[in-house]
Amino acid sequence: MIKANCQSVFDFDWLSQLRFYWNKDDGEFGGIIVRQTNQQMEFGYEYQGNNGRLVVTPLTDRCVLTLVTALALNRGGAPAGPAGTGKTETVKDLGKNLAKYVVVFNCSD
C-alpha cells in the first residue's frame, strides 16, 4: 500500500484488496465479513486444509475483483483464456480466501 501511495481508506488500491472484518455483534460468537470495493460477503468457515497459496499478480487481482463483484450480485463467473494460465487455480484460491466449497468441472474431456 505504501508503493501504491494509499493515503486514505477510501483509495481504490486499498478498497480493491480482499479485507476481512470481525463483527462481534453477529451471532453468539461474532462473525467474519469479507469486503472488496463496495461488496460485502459472509466468510464461509469451510476448512480446506493447510495448502499453498497462489502468487498474486495484477491479472489475478483483476480476476478476483470481477469474480467477487459477480458473486456479491448473485451471479457467476467463467474465466476464459488459453490453457495453463491459472484460471482454475485463481478461482480455487478465491474459494480458499472466502472459505467456500469450490467444485471444478472439466468439460473439455
TAFEN-V888945 format. One record per residue. SS is DSSP state (helix for helix, strand for strand, loop for the rest). D_CENTER is the distance of its C-alpha to the mean C-alpha in whole Angstrom. Layout:
BEGIN
SS D_CENTER
SS D_CENTER
END
This chain:
BEGIN
loop 18
loop 22
loop 22
loop 20
loop 23
loop 21
loop 23
loop 22
loop 19
loop 19
loop 19
helix 16
helix 15
helix 14
helix 13
loop 10
loop 9
loop 6
strand 9
strand 10
strand 14
strand 17
strand 19
loop 22
loop 24
loop 21
loop 23
loop 26
loop 24
loop 21
strand 17
strand 14
strand 12
strand 8
strand 9
strand 8
loop 11
loop 13
strand 11
strand 11
strand 10
strand 12
loop 10
loop 12
loop 14
loop 14
loop 16
loop 15
loop 17
loop 17
loop 16
loop 15
loop 12
loop 12
loop 13
loop 11
loop 13
helix 14
helix 13
helix 10
helix 9
helix 10
helix 9
helix 5
helix 7
helix 9
helix 7
helix 6
helix 9
helix 11
helix 10
helix 11
loop 14
loop 15
loop 14
loop 13
loop 12
loop 14
loop 14
loop 18
loop 19
loop 22
loop 22
loop 20
loop 18
loop 15
helix 13
helix 13
helix 12
helix 9
helix 8
helix 10
helix 8
helix 4
helix 7
helix 8
helix 6
helix 6
loop 9
loop 10
loop 13
loop 12
loop 16
loop 16
loop 20
loop 21
loop 24
loop 26
loop 28
END
